[in-house]
Amino acid sequence: MTHDEARAAIETLIANAWSATPLAYPNVAFTPPGDGGPWARLAIEPGATVQASFGGATRRFRCTGDVHFELLTATGVGSGDAYRLAGEAVALFADADIADLVFGAAATRPGRDDDSWFSVVVSVPFHHDDLR
């Protein structure tokens, strides 16, 4: 599995399993809800790749990355909704089953808190093997 195949599989997982809020994808036009309703933003970042096997006709490269799933809610209404949505995202990745893709334990951390949005970010490490 290449990183692009992993990215596509993760985006498909999210598109099929996430219905709690509108979702913004990288480099795709998106307008946050005008009523200040919650929304989410997805980012999939590649990490390091190391050669995991040597010799033979096929070599295995272990590729890592991180999914960053940011849950945004209106400011001034507390953090409860953002953390509840983050819990739903954590559960989504804990239950995910994608062949050849392994998710690690999710971590939740505060995101931004500005004049318009408060956010919580769920970060999920993943790895897959690229056979060449």
NUKOL-813482 format. One line per field, with one value per atom (N, C-alpha, C, CB): atom name; residue in one letter; residue number from 1; x, y, z. Coordinates in nm, 3 decimals. Glycine has a CB too. Layout:
BEGIN
atom <- (CA, ...)
res <- (A, ...)
n <- (NUM, ...)
px <- (X, ...)
py <- (Y, ...)
pz <- (Z, ...)
//
This chain:
BEGIN
atom <- (N, CA, C, CB, N, CA, C, CB, N, CA, C, CB, N, CA, C, CB, N, CA, C, CB, N, CA, C, CB, N, CA, C, CB, N, CA, C, CB, N, CA, C, CB, N, CA, C, CB, N, CA, C, CB, N, CA, C, CB, N, CA, C, CB, N, CA, C, CB, N, CA, C, CB, N, CA, C, CB, N, CA, C, CB, N, CA, C, CB, N, CA, C, CB, N, CA, C, CB, N, CA, C, CB, N, CA, C, CB, N, CA, C, CB, N, CA, C, CB, N, CA, C, CB, N, CA, C, CB, N, CA, C, CB, N, CA, C, CB, N, CA, C, CB, N, CA, C, CB, N, CA, C, CB, N, CA, C, CB, N, CA, C, CB, N, CA, C, CB, N, CA, C, CB, N, CA, C, CB, N, CA, C, CB, N, CA, C, CB, N, CA, C, CB, N, CA, C, CB, N, CA, C, CB, N, CA, C, CB, N, CA, C, CB, N, CA, C, CB, N, CA, C, CB, N, CA, C, CB, N, CA, C, CB, N, CA, C, CB, N, CA, C, CB, N, CA, C, CB, N, CA, C, CB, N, CA, C, CB, N, CA, C, CB, N, CA, C, CB, N, CA, C, CB, N, CA, C, CB, N, CA, C, CB, N, CA, C, CB, N, CA, C, CB, N, CA, C, CB, N, CA, C, CB, N, CA, C, CB, N, CA, C, CB, N, CA, C, CB, N, CA, C, CB, N, CA, C, CB, N, CA, C, CB, N, CA, C, CB, N, CA, C, CB, N, CA, C, CB, N, CA, C, CB, N, CA, C, CB, N, CA, C, CB, N, CA, C, CB, N, CA, C, CB, N, CA, C, CB, N, CA, C, CB, N, CA, C, CB, N, CA, C, CB, N, CA, C, CB, N, CA, C, CB, N, CA, C, CB, N, CA, C, CB, N, CA, C, CB, N, CA, C, CB, N, CA, C, CB, N, CA, C, CB, N, CA, C, CB, N, CA, C, CB, N, CA, C, CB, N, CA, C, CB, N, CA, C, CB, N, CA, C, CB, N, CA, C, CB, N, CA, C, CB, N, CA, C, CB, N, CA, C, CB, N, CA, C, CB, N, CA, C, CB, N, CA, C, CB, N, CA, C, CB, N, CA, C, CB, N, CA, C, CB, N, CA, C, CB, N, CA, C, CB, N, CA, C, CB, N, CA, C, CB, N, CA, C, CB, N, CA, C, CB, N, CA, C, CB, N, CA, C, CB, N, CA, C, CB, N, CA, C, CB, N, CA, C, CB, N, CA, C, CB, N, CA, C, CB, N, CA, C, CB, N, CA, C, CB, N, CA, C, CB, N, CA, C, CB, N, CA, C, CB, N, CA, C, CB, N, CA, C, CB, N, CA, C, CB, N, CA, C, CB, N, CA, C, CB, N, CA, C, CB, N, CA, C, CB, N, CA, C, CB, N, CA, C, CB, N, CA, C, CB, N, CA, C, CB)
res <- (M, M, M, M, T, T, T, T, H, H, H, H, D, D, D, D, E, E, E, E, A, A, A, A, R, R, R, R, A, A, A, A, A, A, A, A, I, I, I, I, E, E, E, E, T, T, T, T, L, L, L, L, I, I, I, I, A, A, A, A, N, N, N, N, A, A, A, A, W, W, W, W, S, S, S, S, A, A, A, A, T, T, T, T, P, P, P, P, L, L, L, L, A, A, A, A, Y, Y, Y, Y, P, P, P, P, N, N, N, N, V, V, V, V, A, A, A, A, F, F, F, F, T, T, T, T, P, P, P, P, P, P, P, P, G, G, G, G, D, D, D, D, G, G, G, G, G, G, G, G, P, P, P, P, W, W, W, W, A, A, A, A, R, R, R, R, L, L, L, L, A, A, A, A, I, I, I, I, E, E, E, E, P, P, P, P, G, G, G, G, A, A, A, A, T, T, T, T, V, V, V, V, Q, Q, Q, Q, A, A, A, A, S, S, S, S, F, F, F, F, G, G, G, G, G, G, G, G, A, A, A, A, T, T, T, T, R, R, R, R, R, R, R, R, F, F, F, F, R, R, R, R, C, C, C, C, T, T, T, T, G, G, G, G, D, D, D, D, V, V, V, V, H, H, H, H, F, F, F, F, E, E, E, E, L, L, L, L, L, L, L, L, T, T, T, T, A, A, A, A, T, T, T, T, G, G, G, G, V, V, V, V, G, G, G, G, S, S, S, S, G, G, G, G, D, D, D, D, A, A, A, A, Y, Y, Y, Y, R, R, R, R, L, L, L, L, A, A, A, A, G, G, G, G, E, E, E, E, A, A, A, A, V, V, V, V, A, A, A, A, L, L, L, L, F, F, F, F, A, A, A, A, D, D, D, D, A, A, A, A, D, D, D, D, I, I, I, I, A, A, A, A, D, D, D, D, L, L, L, L, V, V, V, V, F, F, F, F, G, G, G, G, A, A, A, A, A, A, A, A, A, A, A, A, T, T, T, T, R, R, R, R, P, P, P, P, G, G, G, G, R, R, R, R, D, D, D, D, D, D, D, D, D, D, D, D, S, S, S, S, W, W, W, W, F, F, F, F, S, S, S, S, V, V, V, V, V, V, V, V, V, V, V, V, S, S, S, S, V, V, V, V, P, P, P, P, F, F, F, F, H, H, H, H, H, H, H, H, D, D, D, D, D, D, D, D, L, L, L, L, R, R, R, R)
n <- (1, 1, 1, 1, 2, 2, 2, 2, 3, 3, 3, 3, 4, 4, 4, 4, 5, 5, 5, 5, 6, 6, 6, 6, 7, 7, 7, 7, 8, 8, 8, 8, 9, 9, 9, 9, 10, 10, 10, 10, 11, 11, 11, 11, 12, 12, 12, 12, 13, 13, 13, 13, 14, 14, 14, 14, 15, 15, 15, 15, 16, 16, 16, 16, 17, 17, 17, 17, 18, 18, 18, 18, 19, 19, 19, 19, 20, 20, 20, 20, 21, 21, 21, 21, 22, 22, 22, 22, 23, 23, 23, 23, 24, 24, 24, 24, 25, 25, 25, 25, 26, 26, 26, 26, 27, 27, 27, 27, 28, 28, 28, 28, 29, 29, 29, 29, 30, 30, 30, 30, 31, 31, 31, 31, 32, 32, 32, 32, 33, 33, 33, 33, 34, 34, 34, 34, 35, 35, 35, 35, 36, 36, 36, 36, 37, 37, 37, 37, 38, 38, 38, 38, 39, 39, 39, 39, 40, 40, 40, 40, 41, 41, 41, 41, 42, 42, 42, 42, 43, 43, 43, 43, 44, 44, 44, 44, 45, 45, 45, 45, 46, 46, 46, 46, 47, 47, 47, 47, 48, 48, 48, 48, 49, 49, 49, 49, 50, 50, 50, 50, 51, 51, 51, 51, 52, 52, 52, 52, 53, 53, 53, 53, 54, 54, 54, 54, 55, 55, 55, 55, 56, 56, 56, 56, 57, 57, 57, 57, 58, 58, 58, 58, 59, 59, 59, 59, 60, 60, 60, 60, 61, 61, 61, 61, 62, 62, 62, 62, 63, 63, 63, 63, 64, 64, 64, 64, 65, 65, 65, 65, 66, 66, 66, 66, 67, 67, 67, 67, 68, 68, 68, 68, 69, 69, 69, 69, 70, 70, 70, 70, 71, 71, 71, 71, 72, 72, 72, 72, 73, 73, 73, 73, 74, 74, 74, 74, 75, 75, 75, 75, 76, 76, 76, 76, 77, 77, 77, 77, 78, 78, 78, 78, 79, 79, 79, 79, 80, 80, 80, 80, 81, 81, 81, 81, 82, 82, 82, 82, 83, 83, 83, 83, 84, 84, 84, 84, 85, 85, 85, 85, 86, 86, 86, 86, 87, 87, 87, 87, 88, 88, 88, 88, 89, 89, 89, 89, 90, 90, 90, 90, 91, 91, 91, 91, 92, 92, 92, 92, 93, 93, 93, 93, 94, 94, 94, 94, 95, 95, 95, 95, 96, 96, 96, 96, 97, 97, 97, 97, 98, 98, 98, 98, 99, 99, 99, 99, 100, 100, 100, 100, 101, 101, 101, 101, 102, 102, 102, 102, 103, 103, 103, 103, 104, 104, 104, 104, 105, 105, 105, 105, 106, 106, 106, 106, 107, 107, 107, 107, 108, 108, 108, 108, 109, 109, 109, 109, 110, 110, 110, 110, 111, 111, 111, 111, 112, 112, 112, 112, 113, 113, 113, 113, 114, 114, 114, 114, 115, 115, 115, 115, 116, 116, 116, 116, 117, 117, 117, 117, 118, 118, 118, 118, 119, 119, 119, 119, 120, 120, 120, 120, 121, 121, 121, 121, 122, 122, 122, 122, 123, 123, 123, 123, 124, 124, 124, 124, 125, 125, 125, 125, 126, 126, 126, 126, 127, 127, 127, 127, 128, 128, 128, 128, 129, 129, 129, 129, 130, 130, 130, 130, 131, 131, 131, 131, 132, 132, 132, 132)
px <- (0.085, 0.000, 0.090, -0.097, 0.064, 0.138, 0.073, 0.142, 0.143, 0.083, -0.046, 0.183, -0.046, -0.166, -0.283, -0.139, -0.256, -0.362, -0.411, -0.311, -0.318, -0.357, -0.443, -0.231, -0.401, -0.479, -0.620, -0.410, -0.631, -0.762, -0.848, -0.747, -0.788, -0.863, -0.912, -0.775, -0.830, -0.870, -0.981, -0.749, -0.968, -1.073, -1.205, -1.031, -1.198, -1.319, -1.381, -1.286, -1.296, -1.346, -1.424, -1.230, -1.365, -1.428, -1.557, -1.330, -1.552, -1.670, -1.787, -1.637, -1.758, -1.864, -1.909, -1.816, -1.823, -1.854, -1.884, -1.740, -1.848, -1.866, -1.986, -1.739, -2.086, -2.204, -2.241, -2.323, -2.159, -2.190, -2.183, -2.096, -2.100, -2.082, -2.046, -1.972, -2.058, -1.997, -1.846, -2.032, -1.782, -1.640, -1.563, -1.620, -1.455, -1.367, -1.248, -1.319, -1.219, -1.105, -0.997, -1.147, -0.870, -0.763, -0.781, -0.627, -0.760, -0.759, -0.893, -0.651, -1.003, -1.138, -1.215, -1.208, -1.283, -1.358, -1.457, -1.432, -1.463, -1.552, -1.587, -1.487, -1.712, -1.756, -1.812, -1.864, -1.756, -1.809, -1.956, -1.728, -2.031, -2.173, -2.195, -2.234, -2.285, -2.312, -2.380, -2.395, -2.442, -2.512, -2.421, -2.630, -2.290, -2.195, -2.198, -2.224, -2.267, -2.274, -2.138, -2.373, -2.123, -1.994, -1.959, -1.996, -1.830, -1.780, -1.645, -1.769, -1.593, -1.465, -1.375, -1.488, -1.246, -1.145, -1.050, -1.067, -1.024, -0.937, -0.804, -1.006, -0.695, -0.562, -0.491, -0.480, -0.428, -0.354, -0.209, -0.417, -0.120, 0.020, 0.109, 0.068, 0.188, 0.283, 0.394, 0.344, 0.450, 0.561, 0.684, 0.523, 0.760, 0.884, 0.856, 0.978, 0.947, 0.946, 1.082, 0.914, 1.080, 1.205, 1.199, 1.231, 1.314, 1.320, 1.316, 1.448, 1.215, 1.195, 1.244, 1.050, 1.279, 1.336, 1.440, 1.225, 1.535, 1.644, 1.658, 1.776, 1.702, 1.723, 1.593, 1.791, 1.605, 1.486, 1.430, 1.380, 1.333, 1.273, 1.184, 1.193, 1.126, 1.036, 1.091, 0.892, 1.098, 1.142, 1.021, 1.254, 1.022, 0.914, 0.961, 0.868, 0.881, 0.906, 0.792, 0.921, 0.824, 0.723, 0.703, 0.766, 0.582, 0.547, 0.457, 0.478, 0.484, 0.404, 0.337, 0.492, 0.242, 0.175, 0.085, 0.096, 0.018, -0.076, -0.201, -0.011, -0.315, -0.442, -0.469, -0.559, -0.501, -0.540, -0.685, -0.446, -0.772, -0.915, -0.953, -1.000, -0.975, -1.003, -1.154, -0.931, -1.207, -1.349, -1.368, -1.406, -1.446, -1.462, -1.605, -1.424, -1.616, -1.746, -1.736, -1.788, -1.852, -1.855, -1.788, -2.000, -1.727, -1.667, -1.777, -1.562, -1.747, -1.839, -1.946, -1.903, -1.939, -2.042, -1.983, -2.117, -1.860, -1.795, -1.728, -1.895, -1.660, -1.582, -1.652, -1.448, -1.765, -1.831, -1.864, -1.956, -1.922, -1.958, -1.834, -2.035, -1.728, -1.606, -1.547, -1.501, -1.543, -1.487, -1.579, -1.462, -1.711, -1.803, -1.779, -1.952, -1.766, -1.737, -1.601, -1.741, -1.503, -1.371, -1.381, -1.272, -1.465, -1.486, -1.544, -1.577, -1.636, -1.691, -1.583, -1.807, -1.495, -1.387, -1.290, -1.312, -1.256, -1.168, -1.229, -1.143, -1.358, -1.425, -1.425, -1.569, -1.442, -1.441, -1.308, -1.464, -1.197, -1.066, -1.037, -0.956, -1.087, -1.065, -1.133, -1.116, -1.246, -1.322, -1.287, -1.468, -1.201, -1.171, -1.101, -1.084, -1.140, -1.080, -1.053, -1.174, -0.929, -0.887, -0.771, -0.847, -0.786, -0.681, -0.549, -0.719, -0.442, -0.306, -0.278, -0.277, -0.368, -0.349, -0.376, -0.443, -0.281, -0.293, -0.296, -0.175, -0.401, -0.412, -0.362, -0.557, -0.290, -0.247, -0.352, -0.111, -0.318, -0.410, -0.422, -0.362, -0.544, -0.569, -0.532, -0.715, -0.490, -0.463, -0.550, -0.311, -0.606, -0.689, -0.620, -0.830, -0.618, -0.554, -0.632, -0.405, -0.620, -0.685, -0.630, -0.668, -0.713, -0.671, -0.670, -0.763, -0.741, -0.743, -0.864, -0.743, -0.849, -0.957, -0.945, -0.948, -1.018, -1.008, -1.146, -0.949, -1.165, -1.291, -1.408, -1.275, -1.382, -1.490, -1.508, -1.466, -1.397, -1.406, -1.320, -1.366, -1.369, -1.293, -1.274, -1.367, -1.158, -1.139, -1.063, -1.066, -1.086, -1.015, -0.963, -1.108, -0.838, -0.777, -0.756, -0.643, -0.803, -0.778, -0.666, -0.909, -0.555, -0.442, -0.431, -0.308, -0.422, -0.416, -0.297, -0.550, -0.196, -0.086, -0.131, 0.037, -0.068, -0.097, 0.029, -0.210, 0.028, 0.137, 0.082, 0.249, 0.158, 0.127, 0.259, 0.025, 0.256, 0.376, 0.360, 0.403, 0.468, 0.475, 0.573, 0.519, 0.522, 0.606, 0.652, 0.530, 0.783, 0.839, 0.933, 0.913)
py <- (-0.117, 0.000, 0.124, 0.000, 0.214, 0.340, 0.440, 0.397, 0.551, 0.653, 0.707, 0.769, 0.725, 0.776, 0.678, 0.802, 0.550, 0.450, 0.454, 0.309, 0.473, 0.484, 0.609, 0.490, 0.722, 0.845, 0.825, 0.961, 0.764, 0.741, 0.649, 0.682, 0.548, 0.455, 0.526, 0.335, 0.612, 0.686, 0.785, 0.760, 0.855, 0.947, 0.874, 1.025, 0.755, 0.675, 0.631, 0.553, 0.587, 0.550, 0.665, 0.509, 0.783, 0.900, 0.937, 1.020, 0.937, 0.974, 0.880, 0.973, 0.752, 0.653, 0.645, 0.518, 0.681, 0.658, 0.785, 0.588, 0.902, 1.025, 1.102, 1.112, 1.117, 1.195, 1.298, 1.102, 1.311, 1.399, 1.547, 1.371, 1.582, 1.723, 1.730, 1.791, 1.848, 1.868, 1.849, 2.010, 1.811, 1.777, 1.849, 1.625, 1.914, 1.982, 1.891, 2.119, 1.874, 1.796, 1.891, 1.695, 1.850, 1.936, 1.970, 1.867, 2.095, 2.145, 2.126, 2.076, 2.126, 2.119, 2.238, 1.981, 2.313, 2.429, 2.388, 2.497, 2.469, 2.441, 2.571, 2.342, 2.586, 2.701, 2.648, 2.785, 2.692, 2.648, 2.686, 2.710, 2.611, 2.642, 2.787, 2.546, 2.854, 2.994, 3.015, 3.054, 2.911, 2.924, 2.896, 2.830, 2.879, 2.850, 2.707, 2.938, 2.621, 2.479, 2.412, 2.407, 2.296, 2.227, 2.175, 2.113, 2.158, 2.099, 2.035, 2.204, 1.961, 1.890, 1.916, 1.738, 1.903, 1.920, 1.800, 2.057, 1.740, 1.623, 1.659, 1.513, 1.610, 1.621, 1.488, 1.740, 1.439, 1.314, 1.346, 1.204, 1.328, 1.366, 1.243, 1.459, 1.234, 1.123, 1.144, 1.110, 1.033, 1.038, 0.974, 0.968, 0.909, 0.846, 0.713, 0.823, 0.677, 0.546, 0.483, 0.558, 0.359, 0.287, 0.155, 0.264, 0.111, -0.018, -0.127, -0.031, -0.215, -0.315, -0.453, -0.322, -0.473, -0.601, -0.575, -0.698, -0.667, -0.651, -0.779, -0.615, -0.766, -0.884, -0.936, -0.993, -1.031, -1.090, -1.002, -1.115, -1.054, -0.982, -0.867, -1.078, -0.881, -0.778, -0.727, -0.833, -0.594, -0.533, -0.468, -0.427, -0.470, -0.413, -0.279, -0.511, -0.176, -0.046, -0.014, 0.064, 0.013, 0.048, 0.200, 0.001, 0.240, 0.381, 0.424, 0.407, 0.539, 0.588, 0.720, 0.606, 0.758, 0.885, 0.915, 0.885, 1.028, 1.069, 1.126, 1.173, 1.087, 1.148, 1.255, 1.042, 1.375, 1.483, 1.517, 1.609, 1.494, 1.516, 1.626, 1.384, 1.747, 1.862, 1.884, 1.990, 1.891, 1.913, 2.056, 1.811, 2.133, 2.276, 2.307, 2.360, 2.387, 2.434, 2.585, 2.359, 2.649, 2.793, 2.829, 2.846, 2.945, 2.991, 3.041, 3.104, 3.041, 3.095, 2.999, 3.213, 2.873, 2.776, 2.660, 2.721, 2.672, 2.566, 2.464, 2.497, 2.371, 2.272, 2.136, 2.253, 2.119, 1.989, 1.930, 2.000, 2.010, 1.957, 1.913, 2.061, 1.992, 1.957, 1.826, 2.071, 1.810, 1.687, 1.567, 1.706, 1.588, 1.478, 1.431, 1.524, 1.526, 1.490, 1.421, 1.615, 1.470, 1.406, 1.261, 1.482, 1.235, 1.098, 1.010, 1.095, 1.067, 0.991, 0.961, 1.070, 1.056, 1.034, 0.929, 1.166, 0.933, 0.832, 0.694, 0.861, 0.680, 0.551, 0.504, 0.560, 0.598, 0.562, 0.495, 0.688, 0.554, 0.498, 0.370, 0.600, 0.360, 0.239, 0.119, 0.258, 0.144, 0.037, 0.017, 0.063, 0.101, 0.096, -0.033, 0.215, -0.086, -0.210, -0.190, -0.333, -0.152, -0.132, -0.227, 0.018, -0.313, -0.409, -0.337, -0.495, -0.390, -0.342, -0.205, -0.335, -0.156, -0.027, -0.046, 0.083, -0.005, -0.025, 0.112, -0.111, 0.135, 0.259, 0.236, 0.311, 0.333, 0.329, 0.395, 0.398, 0.411, 0.473, 0.623, 0.449, 0.673, 0.814, 0.898, 0.836, 1.020, 1.118, 1.240, 1.156, 1.297, 1.416, 1.532, 1.392, 1.647, 1.765, 1.890, 1.777, 1.995, 2.120, 2.172, 2.226, 2.232, 2.294, 2.444, 2.251, 2.510, 2.656, 2.707, 2.716, 2.829, 2.896, 3.042, 2.874, 3.081, 3.219, 3.284, 3.224, 3.394, 3.467, 3.391, 3.598, 3.295, 3.225, 3.080, 3.231, 3.011, 2.866, 2.819, 2.793, 2.720, 2.644, 2.507, 2.638, 2.446, 2.314, 2.219, 2.327, 2.092, 1.981, 1.896, 1.898, 1.852, 1.774, 1.630, 1.836, 1.537, 1.395, 1.355, 1.306, 1.308, 1.263, 1.112, 1.332, 1.047, 0.901, 0.859, 0.841, 0.795, 0.745, 0.622, 0.711, 0.602, 0.482, 0.435, 0.508, 0.310, 0.261, 0.159, 0.198, 0.143, 0.044, 0.004, 0.100, -0.107, -0.155, -0.134, -0.305, -0.086, -0.066, -0.171, 0.082, -0.263, -0.369, -0.328, -0.505, -0.332, -0.289, -0.393, -0.154)
pz <- (0.000, 0.000, 0.000, 0.122, -0.091, -0.096, 0.000, -0.240, 0.025, 0.111, 0.048, 0.138, -0.084, -0.149, -0.134, -0.298, -0.142, -0.120, 0.025, -0.155, 0.119, 0.260, 0.281, 0.352, 0.224, 0.235, 0.180, 0.161, 0.062, 0.002, 0.088, -0.139, 0.148, 0.234, 0.359, 0.272, 0.416, 0.536, 0.502, 0.598, 0.389, 0.349, 0.323, 0.223, 0.264, 0.241, 0.373, 0.154, 0.466, 0.599, 0.660, 0.691, 0.660, 0.722, 0.647, 0.723, 0.517, 0.437, 0.465, 0.287, 0.487, 0.510, 0.655, 0.466, 0.749, 0.890, 0.969, 0.953, 0.918, 0.995, 0.943, 0.988, 1.028, 0.989, 1.096, 0.963, 1.197, 1.310, 1.274, 1.424, 1.177, 1.138, 0.990, 1.225, 0.931, 0.799, 0.813, 0.741, 0.703, 0.707, 0.597, 0.694, 0.636, 0.541, 0.511, 0.598, 0.381, 0.335, 0.286, 0.223, 0.291, 0.242, 0.093, 0.263, 0.062, -0.075, -0.146, -0.153, -0.069, -0.123, -0.065, -0.089, -0.151, -0.104, 0.005, -0.222, 0.110, 0.223, 0.292, 0.323, 0.329, 0.407, 0.539, 0.329, 0.650, 0.780, 0.794, 0.897, 0.873, 0.891, 0.934, 0.993, 0.867, 0.897, 1.031, 0.789, 1.084, 1.212, 1.331, 1.215, 1.305, 1.414, 1.459, 1.531, 1.383, 1.417, 1.407, 1.327, 1.470, 1.469, 1.330, 1.568, 1.310, 1.187, 1.216, 1.073, 1.120, 1.140, 1.021, 1.158, 1.046, 0.940, 0.948, 0.955, 0.833, 0.825, 0.762, 0.744, 0.820, 0.761, 0.780, 0.825, 0.675, 0.680, 0.642, 0.584, 0.736, 0.716, 0.708, 0.828, 0.602, 0.596, 0.698, 0.454, 0.741, 0.836, 0.774, 0.968, 0.857, 0.813, 0.743, 0.933, 0.655, 0.590, 0.614, 0.435, 0.660, 0.682, 0.607, 0.833, 0.560, 0.493, 0.601, 0.404, 0.593, 0.697, 0.657, 0.732, 0.531, 0.489, 0.380, 0.438, 0.372, 0.277, 0.197, 0.347, 0.073, -0.010, -0.068, 0.069, -0.156, -0.217, -0.327, -0.112, -0.394, -0.506, -0.460, -0.593, -0.341, -0.289, -0.157, -0.272, -0.147, -0.022, 0.046, -0.047, 0.180, 0.258, 0.317, 0.372, 0.294, 0.353, 0.448, 0.243, 0.574, 0.674, 0.668, 0.819, 0.637, 0.621, 0.736, 0.485, 0.793, 0.904, 0.866, 1.030, 0.946, 0.926, 1.043, 0.796, 1.035, 1.139, 1.075, 1.233, 1.130, 1.095, 1.200, 1.088, 1.155, 1.246, 1.212, 1.232, 1.308, 1.291, 1.389, 1.315, 1.336, 1.421, 1.429, 1.366, 1.550, 1.574, 1.621, 1.678, 1.547, 1.577, 1.619, 1.455, 1.725, 1.773, 1.795, 1.906, 1.807, 1.828, 1.961, 1.825, 1.965, 2.091, 2.183, 2.065, 2.309, 2.408, 2.456, 2.354, 2.413, 2.455, 2.534, 2.333, 2.575, 2.650, 2.559, 2.740, 2.621, 2.546, 2.534, 2.612, 2.599, 2.604, 2.469, 2.682, 2.378, 2.246, 2.169, 2.166, 2.174, 2.100, 2.154, 2.111, 2.285, 2.342, 2.319, 2.490, 2.316, 2.284, 2.141, 2.303, 2.047, 1.908, 1.896, 1.818, 1.973, 1.972, 2.017, 2.062, 2.117, 2.162, 2.052, 2.283, 1.974, 1.861, 1.757, 1.796, 1.733, 1.637, 1.688, 1.610, 1.816, 1.876, 1.857, 2.027, 1.884, 1.869, 1.723, 1.921, 1.631, 1.489, 1.451, 1.401, 1.494, 1.460, 1.538, 1.485, 1.661, 1.740, 1.676, 1.883, 1.609, 1.545, 1.398, 1.557, 1.343, 1.199, 1.161, 1.159, 1.047, 0.996, 0.847, 1.021, 0.818, 0.679, 0.654, 0.651, 0.555, 0.524, 0.499, 0.401, 0.555, 0.536, 0.598, 0.390, 0.683, 0.748, 0.897, 0.687, 0.981, 1.125, 1.193, 1.179, 1.272, 1.349, 1.490, 1.350, 1.543, 1.682, 1.770, 1.700, 1.897, 1.993, 1.965, 2.138, 1.968, 1.943, 2.064, 1.905, 2.038, 2.142, 2.115, 2.148, 2.220, 2.207, 2.275, 2.267, 2.208, 2.266, 2.227, 2.219, 2.305, 2.267, 2.136, 2.378, 2.058, 1.932, 1.948, 1.815, 1.861, 1.867, 1.945, 1.727, 1.991, 2.064, 2.025, 2.223, 1.919, 1.871, 1.876, 1.728, 1.804, 1.809, 1.749, 1.737, 1.662, 1.592, 1.633, 1.446, 1.660, 1.679, 1.795, 1.552, 1.862, 1.962, 1.901, 2.103, 1.919, 1.859, 1.950, 1.728, 1.922, 1.983, 1.869, 2.082, 1.880, 1.774, 1.821, 1.729, 1.741, 1.764, 1.667, 1.743, 1.721, 1.639, 1.650, 1.684, 1.536, 1.532, 1.446, 1.477, 1.506, 1.425, 1.346, 1.514, 1.232, 1.154, 1.084, 1.051, 1.042, 0.958, 0.858, 1.045, 0.754, 0.651, 0.586, 0.545, 0.518, 0.450, 0.299, 0.482, 0.239, 0.096, 0.043, 0.058, -0.036, -0.092, -0.231, -0.096, -0.250, -0.380, -0.434, -0.368)
//
